[in-house]
Amino acid sequence: MKHLKDWLKALLIAFTIVVVIKVFVFEIFTIPTSSMEKTLIPGDLILVNKLSYGSAVPYTNYKLPALTSINRNDVVVFFYPMDEAKSISEKSYYIKRCVALPGDTLEIKNKLVYINNTKQDFPAFAQFNYNVLSEILSEDTLRKYEINEGGKSFDSQLWQLTMTEKTKALLEKLPYIKSIKDIDIPSNAYADYIFPYHEFYRWNINYYGKIVIPKKGTTVELDSNNIFLYERIISTYEKNSFEKFESKFIINGDTTNAYTFKMDYYFMMGDNRHNSSDSRFWGFAPENHIVGKAQYILFSLQKTIDKASSVRWMRIFKSIK
C-alpha cells in the first residue's frame, strides 16, 4: 500500500509540473497553414515561450510579469480576436509577425511597410504573389524551387505563383520564363474585405493606412469615419456598452466624442504577405489576446508525393527569426 501511495504521489507531482509548464511556461504548436511561409511552414512543430510577454492566469484577467516586451518583428502566438468564443482562452490560436507596436504609425505602400514614416525591411523569407509568363512550367520545377502555392490561370502560359524574392530571381534566369511581374493593385482600389470595411478607407492588401495603432492611455477624438476603426475595441475588447446615432456616440450611458484606450494593441502580418489573414483583414490584436513568443522549431514533417510523411531534418531545432 505504501508503494502505491508513493507512486500516486509521484504521478500527481509529475502531472502538476506538466500542467504548470503548459499553462505558464511553454506551449507546443503545430503550424497548420502557409500564412507564415517560408519562415514557418505547415508541419513545423514549434516551441512558444509564454513567459516572454507574461503568462495569463486561467479564468482571470491577470497576467504574470513579462520577461520582455513585444518588439517589432517578433513572431507572436495570440488568440484570434474575431472568434466569438465565450472566453479568450477558448479562441483559436494564430501566429503572425508583429510589425507595429502601440502608438506606432503604420502605412503600407506598394507592399512596403512604413513605421513612423521609416521603410521597414521585409522578413528574410517574405513571400508575395507574382504573375509568371512561361510556355512550360512543370511540377518538378515548382517542387525544385519549393513553390507550394498558386497555379495556372485562364491563359495557358500565365501562372500566378507565390514565392520569395530569392526564388523569383532564380526563376527569372530560366530560359523558358518570359517574365515575372508584380500583381498590379491600384493604390486607391477599395477592397471591402479589408479592415475597417468602409469606403472612406479605400485600402487594399498592398496599400493600407496611414493608421495609428491604439495605445493604452491614449485618447482619440471620435467621428463618423474613425468609429469604424475603434468600435470593436470599445464594445467588444474593452467591454463598454456602446451606441451610435449619426455622429453622436453613447459609451456606458454617456454621450461623448472621445475615448481613452484601456489596453495596448498590435498590428500583425504574416510573412506570406498575399496569403495571410492578418491585421489588414481583421484589425488590431489586443494585449490580453497575446499568448507568447515563437522561439524554436522543434520538429518538422512534410507529406511526400505518395502522401507518406518525411522529416525535414534541416528545420529541427531551428531558431525562429
N, C-alpha and C positions, 0 to 999 in steps of 0.2 A: 504493500500500500504506500509506504514511504517513497519508493522509487517512482510510483505512478504520480504521486503529488509533485515530486521533483521534476518529472517530465512535463507535467501540465504547467507548472510554474515557468519552466524554461520556454515552453511554447508560447505562453502568454506574454512573456517578456519580449521574445523574438517578434511576435505579432505586433505588439505595441511599438517596438522600434521601427518596424516596416511601415506601419501606419503613419507614425510621426514623420519619418523621412519622406513619405509620399505626399503628405499634406503640407509640410512646411519647408522641405529642403529641396528635393529633386523630383522631377516627373519625367517619364519617358514617353515620347510621342512618335507615332509613325506618320510620315508625310504622305497625305492621300492624294494631293493634286499637284499640278505643274505650275502653280502661281508664283513659286519662288525659283524656278529653273533659271540658270543652271547652278545656282548656289545650293539649293536643296531640290531633290528630285523624288518623285514617288517611289516608295520603298525604303527611303532613308529612315533609320531609327535614331532619333535624336535625344540628347540629354538637355533638359531645361532646368536651369537654376532658379528656383522660386525665391531664394533668399536675396537675390540680387536687388530686386526692387521692393522687397518687403512682402512676406507671405501673408495671405489673407487668413484670418481665423474663421473657420467654417460657421455659417449661420449667424454671423455678427457683421458689423460694419467696421471692425477693427483689423489693422494690419500690423505685422511685426515691423520693427525699424528696418529700413532698407540699408543694404551694404553699399549701394551706389545708386545714383540717379540714372534715368534713361538718357542715353546720349543719341545724338543724330547718327543714323546708320546702324544702330543696334538692331539685331534680328530678334523680334519680340513675339512671344506667345501671349494671346489675350482671348477673352471671351467675345464672341461675335456680337457686337452691340445691337444688331437688328433682330436677333432672336427674341421671341415673345415669351420666353420661359418665365415661370413664376419667380425664380431666384437667379441671380447672376451665375452661380456655380452650376446651374443646370443648362447653361447655354453651350453652344458648340465652340470648340477651340479653333482659333485662326492663328496663322503665323505670317507675319509680314515684316518689312523693314521700316523702322521709324525714320521718316525723312524730315519731320518738322516737330518742334517742341512747343510747349505752351508759350504764347507771346510772340512766336515767330511769324513773320510774314512770308507766305508761300505763293509762288506763281509758277506755272508750267507753261513754257513757250516752245512750241515745236519739239516736244518730248523732253526738253531740257528743264530741269528743276532749279528754280532760283529760291534761295532762302535769304531773307533780308537783303534782297537785290544782288546777292552773290551767286553766281552759277555754281552748281554742285557737280562733282564728277559722278558718272554712272557707277553703280556697283560693278565689280570686276567681271561678273558673269551676267550682266543685264541682257535681256533679250527683247527684240521687237519683231513685228510682222513686216515682211517685205514682199513686193511683187517681183517674182523671178520669171524672166522670159528665157525659155530653153526648149530646144527641139526634143532633147532626150534628157530625162532625169529619172534614173532608176531607183528602186527601193534600196538597192545595195549602196548607192551614193548617199542617200538620206541616212542610212544606218552608219555609214563610214564617218559622216560628219555629225552624227548624233542629233539629227533634226527629227524631232518626235511629233511636232505639231504642224498642221497645215496640209495642203494638198492641191490638186489640180483644180483650176477654175473652169468656167464655161468655155474658155478659149483653150484649145488643145495644147498650146505652147505656153500658157500662162499659169504659174503656180503662185500661191500665197503661202509663204513659209515663215516659221518663227525661228530666229537664230540670233546668236551673239554677233558683235562687231567682228570678232576674230574669225568666226565661221564665215561670215559674209565676205571678208577679204579673201579667204581661201577659195570660196566658190567662184568668185569673180575671175580667178586665174584659170579656171577650167575652160577649155576651148569651146565647149558646146553651150556655155552660159552666155546668152546675148546681153542681158542686162539685169541688174538688181536695183530696184528703186524703192524709196520710202512710199508708204501708202499715204496719199495726199488727203489731209483733212484740213479744210479752211479754218482760220483762227476764230471766225465768228459762227461756225456751224453749231447750231444748238442741238444737243443730244438730250432728250427728255428723260433718259435713264441715268444721267449724271447728277449727283447731289449738287444743289438742293432741289432739283426737279422743277425749276421755274424759268420761264422765258426771259425774265430780267437778267438771269445769269446764263449768258449764251456760251456755255462751256462745253468741252468735249474731252475725250481721253488724252489728246495731245496738247490742248490749250485749256488751262484751268487757273482761276483766280485773277487778280490778287485776293488773298484771304488771310486774315489774322487768326491764328489758332487760339481758341479761348484759354485763358489763364485764370487760375484761382485768385479771387480778389479783384479782378478787373471788371469794371463796369462799362457796359455798352449802351448806347442810345438805340432804342428800338424804333423801327419804321416799317412801313408796309412791304418793303422788299427784304431787308435783312432778317425779318422774323422767320423767313423760311430756312435760314441758316441755324437759327437758335431755338426754334420751337421745340424740337425733340429734346434738346438739352434741358430746357426749362421744365417741360411737363413730364418727361419720361426718366431721364438720367438723374435729375436733381429733385424729382418728385414734388413739384409745385402744382397746385390747381391753376389752370390756365384757360383763358377765353380771349378771343379777339373779335372786335367789331370794327371793320374797316381799318382805320389807323389807330384805334384805341385798344389797349391791352389790359386785361384784368388778371393779376397774379396774386393768388391767395386772397382774393376778395378785394384787393386794392387796385384802383386804376393807376397805371404808371406807363412811362415811356422809356424806362431804364431797367437794366437787370445786371446784378453782380454775380459772377460765376462762383459756385461753391467748390468746384473741382478743377484740376488741370485736365487738359485734353491733348491728344496726339494725332498726327496725320501719318497714316500708314500706307505704304505702297509695296506691291510685290515686285521682285526683280524681273519677272516675266511681264514687262510693262503693258503689253497689249492684251494679255490674257490673265488678268488678275482682278478679282473682286475685292477692291480695297477702298480707301477713304474717298477716292474720286467718285465711287458709286454709292456709298452709304454714309459718308460724313466722318465725324470725329470719334476717336476711341477714348472713352473716359478712363481716368486713372484707376477707378475701382474695378475695371474690367481687365487690368493687366495681371497676367499670371507669372511670367518670368522671362529670363533671357535664355535664348537658344545658344548653347555653348559648343557641343560636340556632336558629331555623327558617330554613333556607337557601332552601327552595323548598317548594311545596305544590301537589299535584294532586288533583282530585276527579273522580269519574265522574258524568256527567250522566245524565238520564233515558234518553237513547238510547245510553248506555254509552260515549260519547265522553269523552275526557279534557279537562278545562279547568283553567286555572291559577287558584289562589286568590291573587290579586295582593296582597290586604291582609295576607297572612301572611308574605310574603317578607321575609327579614332581620329578623324579629320576635324580640325577646329573650324567653327562656323564664323565667317567674317563678312 
